[in-house]
Amino acid sequence: MSLPHALLGLLKYMPMTGYELKKFFDDSINYFWSAQISQIYRELKKLEENGYIKSARESGDKGPDKIRYSITDSGFSFLKDWLSNVPENIDEDNRNAFLLRIMLLSNLGAEEMHMQIQMRLEKYRKSLAELETVREKLSFYLEQTGNVDLLPFWKITLNRGFHDIKSHIEWAEESLAVLEIEIKKLKSKKK
């Protein structure tokens, strides 16, 4: 998946400013697709140059003018082509720097690995809480865009996020239990 396609898909729901797009990412789909504000504006510029979106300047009530972007017919056609042509292989994070790190931590010992997995478990639990917030905001966003009928489709994506994070939590808890046994064995050997 690419950021331009994500932006086109979001703009299909409703016209938004770059800031609104960033907020949309952060509040709704950040658990599986994120973007920095600088990346968003860079891609918006390219999409507009290609004729896939158009911009309109709006007077800001408080502060500078806002630029609101909307998808064009050619942008929707480009998005539709991308969505309809399913590649044989779709990336789902085949490279995982954290797991490589965990595997190589065996060189430093069980205590270090335990500490790092414990830190990651805390992150996973925080991510689970963030998903709960996304669930709460989901209907609000779809009501805002006038697309409440899309809720079942968005819930499918959100459920995948819940399954992923819950499996990560389960893995971390199991791993910590194994490491605690190993740490006890090492300590008893040193006595």
C-alpha positions as CSV (number, residue, x, y, z in Angstrom):
1,M,0.0,0.0,0.0
2,S,1.2,3.5,-0.7
3,L,0.5,6.8,1.0
4,P,-0.9,8.3,-2.2
5,H,-3.6,5.6,-2.4
6,A,-4.4,6.0,1.3
7,L,-4.8,9.7,0.8
8,L,-7.0,9.3,-2.3
9,G,-9.1,6.7,-0.4
10,L,-9.6,9.1,2.6
11,L,-10.4,12.0,0.3
12,K,-13.1,9.9,-1.4
13,Y,-15.0,10.0,1.9
14,M,-14.9,13.8,2.1
15,P,-12.7,16.8,1.2
16,M,-10.1,17.5,3.9
17,T,-7.1,19.7,4.7
18,G,-3.7,18.2,5.2
19,Y,-4.1,18.7,9.0
20,E,-7.5,17.0,8.9
21,L,-6.0,14.1,7.0
22,K,-3.2,13.8,9.6
23,K,-5.8,13.8,12.4
24,F,-7.9,11.2,10.5
25,F,-4.8,9.0,10.3
26,D,-4.0,9.4,14.0
27,D,-7.5,8.9,15.2
28,S,-8.7,6.1,13.0
29,I,-6.2,4.1,11.0
30,N,-2.9,4.7,12.8
31,Y,-2.9,1.1,14.1
32,F,-2.2,-0.2,10.6
33,W,-1.2,2.8,8.5
34,S,0.5,6.0,9.7
35,A,1.9,9.0,8.1
36,Q,3.9,12.1,9.1
37,I,2.4,15.5,8.3
38,S,5.4,16.3,6.0
39,Q,4.8,13.1,4.0
40,I,1.1,13.9,3.7
41,Y,1.8,17.4,2.3
42,R,4.5,16.1,-0.1
43,E,2.1,13.5,-1.5
44,L,-0.8,15.9,-1.7
45,K,1.4,18.2,-3.9
46,K,2.3,15.2,-6.2
47,L,-1.4,14.1,-6.4
48,E,-2.5,17.6,-7.3
49,E,0.3,17.8,-10.0
50,N,-1.0,14.6,-11.5
51,G,-4.6,15.8,-11.5
52,Y,-5.8,13.2,-9.0
53,I,-6.9,15.8,-6.5
54,K,-7.8,19.5,-6.5
55,S,-7.4,22.1,-3.9
56,A,-9.5,25.1,-2.8
57,R,-8.4,27.8,-0.5
58,E,-10.7,28.7,2.3
59,S,-10.6,31.7,4.6
60,G,-9.6,30.6,8.1
61,D,-11.8,31.9,10.9
62,K,-8.9,32.2,13.2
63,G,-5.5,32.2,11.6
64,P,-4.3,31.5,8.1
65,D,-6.3,30.3,5.1
66,K,-6.9,26.6,4.8
67,I,-6.4,24.5,1.7
68,R,-9.0,21.8,1.4
69,Y,-8.3,18.9,-1.0
70,S,-10.8,16.8,-2.8
71,I,-10.5,13.8,-5.1
72,T,-11.1,14.3,-8.9
73,D,-12.7,11.8,-11.2
74,S,-9.3,10.8,-12.5
75,G,-8.1,10.4,-9.0
76,F,-10.9,8.1,-8.2
77,S,-10.3,6.1,-11.4
78,F,-6.6,5.8,-10.4
79,L,-7.7,4.6,-6.9
80,K,-10.3,2.2,-8.3
81,D,-7.7,0.7,-10.7
82,W,-5.3,0.1,-7.8
83,L,-8.0,-1.4,-5.6
84,S,-9.3,-3.7,-8.4
85,N,-5.9,-5.0,-9.5
86,V,-4.9,-7.3,-6.6
87,P,-1.2,-8.2,-6.7
88,E,-0.1,-11.7,-6.1
89,N,1.9,-10.7,-3.0
90,I,0.8,-7.9,-0.7
91,D,3.2,-6.8,2.0
92,E,2.2,-7.5,5.6
93,D,5.4,-6.6,7.3
94,N,7.7,-9.4,6.4
95,R,10.5,-7.6,8.0
96,N,10.2,-7.2,11.8
97,A,13.2,-5.4,13.4
98,F,11.8,-6.1,16.9
99,L,11.8,-9.9,16.4
100,L,15.3,-9.8,14.9
101,R,16.4,-7.9,18.0
102,I,14.7,-10.4,20.3
103,M,16.3,-13.3,18.6
104,L,19.8,-11.7,18.8
105,L,19.3,-10.7,22.4
106,S,20.0,-14.3,23.3
107,N,23.6,-13.1,23.1
108,L,23.0,-10.8,26.1
109,G,21.0,-13.1,28.2
110,A,17.5,-13.8,29.6
111,E,17.4,-10.7,31.9
112,E,18.0,-8.3,29.1
113,M,15.5,-10.0,26.9
114,H,13.0,-10.1,29.7
115,M,13.4,-6.3,30.2
116,Q,12.9,-5.5,26.5
117,I,9.9,-7.8,26.1
118,Q,8.4,-6.3,29.3
119,M,8.8,-2.8,27.7
120,R,7.2,-4.1,24.5
121,L,4.3,-5.6,26.4
122,E,3.6,-2.2,28.0
123,K,3.6,-0.7,24.5
124,Y,1.2,-3.4,23.3
125,R,-1.2,-2.7,26.1
126,K,-1.1,1.0,25.3
127,S,-1.8,0.2,21.7
128,L,-4.8,-1.9,22.8
129,A,-6.2,1.1,24.7
130,E,-5.7,3.2,21.6
131,L,-7.7,0.7,19.5
132,E,-10.5,1.1,22.0
133,T,-10.4,4.8,21.4
134,V,-10.5,4.2,17.7
135,R,-13.6,2.0,18.2
136,E,-15.3,4.8,20.1
137,K,-14.5,7.4,17.4
138,L,-15.3,5.2,14.4
139,S,-19.0,6.0,14.2
140,F,-18.2,9.7,14.7
141,Y,-15.9,9.8,11.7
142,L,-18.3,7.9,9.5
143,E,-21.1,10.2,10.5
144,Q,-18.9,13.2,9.7
145,T,-18.2,11.8,6.2
146,G,-21.8,10.8,5.6
147,N,-20.7,7.2,5.2
148,V,-22.3,5.5,8.2
149,D,-23.2,2.5,6.0
150,L,-19.5,1.7,5.8
151,L,-19.3,0.9,9.5
152,P,-19.4,-2.9,9.0
153,F,-16.4,-2.7,6.6
154,W,-14.4,-0.5,8.9
155,K,-15.1,-2.8,11.8
156,I,-13.6,-5.7,9.8
157,T,-10.3,-3.7,9.6
158,L,-10.5,-2.7,13.3
159,N,-11.2,-6.3,14.3
160,R,-8.0,-7.4,12.6
161,G,-6.1,-4.7,14.6
162,F,-7.6,-6.1,17.8
163,H,-6.7,-9.7,16.9
164,D,-3.1,-8.6,16.0
165,I,-2.5,-6.7,19.2
166,K,-4.1,-9.3,21.4
167,S,-1.9,-12.0,19.9
168,H,1.2,-9.8,20.5
169,I,0.1,-9.4,24.1
170,E,-0.4,-13.2,24.5
171,W,3.0,-13.8,22.9
172,A,4.8,-11.3,25.2
173,E,3.1,-12.8,28.3
174,E,4.1,-16.3,27.4
175,S,7.6,-15.2,26.5
176,L,8.0,-13.4,29.9
177,A,6.9,-16.6,31.7
178,V,9.5,-18.7,29.9
179,L,12.2,-16.1,30.6
180,E,11.3,-15.9,34.3
181,I,11.9,-19.7,34.5
182,E,15.3,-19.3,32.7
183,I,16.3,-16.4,35.0
184,K,15.5,-18.5,38.1
185,K,17.5,-21.4,36.7
186,L,20.5,-19.2,36.1
187,K,20.3,-17.7,39.6
188,S,20.1,-21.1,41.2
189,K,23.2,-22.2,39.3
190,K,25.2,-19.2,40.5
191,K,24.5,-20.2,44.2
